[in-house]
Amino acid sequence: MKQLLDNITWHSLSGDQARFSTGTATSRRYARGFSPILGFAEPAHPDFKALTPFCDPGEHFYTDGVTAAPPFGWTVDAEKAMHKMLWEGADPRQDEAPEAVPLQAHHAPEAFALATLTRPGPFGIRTIELGEYFGIFEDGRLIAMAGERMCAAPLREISGVCTHPDAQGRGLARRLMRKLILRQLQRGETPFLHVMTDNPGAYGLYQRMGFRTCRTSVVRVMARS
């Protein structure tokens, strides 16, 4: 399982989620409209040349574990570190967010707007198609959501966790996450997530919930120039 998590992006893009991606036998990306993320069979030796025809000039992408100097035609716009965390907590006993609504295609613009406002990580207009996404609405407005992005069985990522600034401090994100954790465990999956090292508040919450850090890796935002 640790081997899968070490290069989870590649295992997702080339395996269970290949239908949502495009690329080659060495390099892949989520298709346009989904989360702008690249995956490489060998992150230590990323084959950007093979992937270049599938990426437009000016597109920005996230990479995991890529530390080599960018090749000609690519630039590094930002570089940070993130924790990869695996679920080791006690099983939730019940659904803690029964009022949450499954997000469907017609919710995509509102989900994208909330993600753009709160920036939980790379998110596209079609990202909610990658797994189950649930949202909490108040007065007809989406105020919190959480869902599933990467998948490489038995691992299933919890992602897109965000709350509108007007509704923060009410535990909505935590309840949505525990709803997803319960559903994943019932399907025989193991939840995992990513969190940036410069987000100690979220990191502490995930630790208290039952996630354990398995690895810390470099994440870059890169663009085809």
Secondary structure as UniProt FT lines:
FT   HELIX           2..6
FT   HELIX           8..11
FT   HELIX           12..16
FT   HELIX           18..20
FT   STRAND          21..23
FT   STRAND          27..30
FT   TURN            32..33
FT   STRAND          37..40
FT   TURN            43..44
FT   HELIX           48..51
FT   HELIX           52..54
FT   TURN            57..58
FT   STRAND          60..64
FT   TURN            72..73
FT   STRAND          74..87
FT   TURN            98..99
FT   STRAND          101..102
FT   HELIX           105..107
FT   HELIX           108..118
FT   TURN            125..126
FT   HELIX           127..130
FT   STRAND          133..138
FT   TURN            139..140
FT   STRAND          141..152
FT   TURN            153..154
FT   STRAND          155..163
FT   HELIX           165..167
FT   TURN            168..169
FT   HELIX           172..186
FT   TURN            187..188
FT   STRAND          190..196
FT   TURN            197..198
FT   HELIX           200..209
FT   STRAND          211..224
//
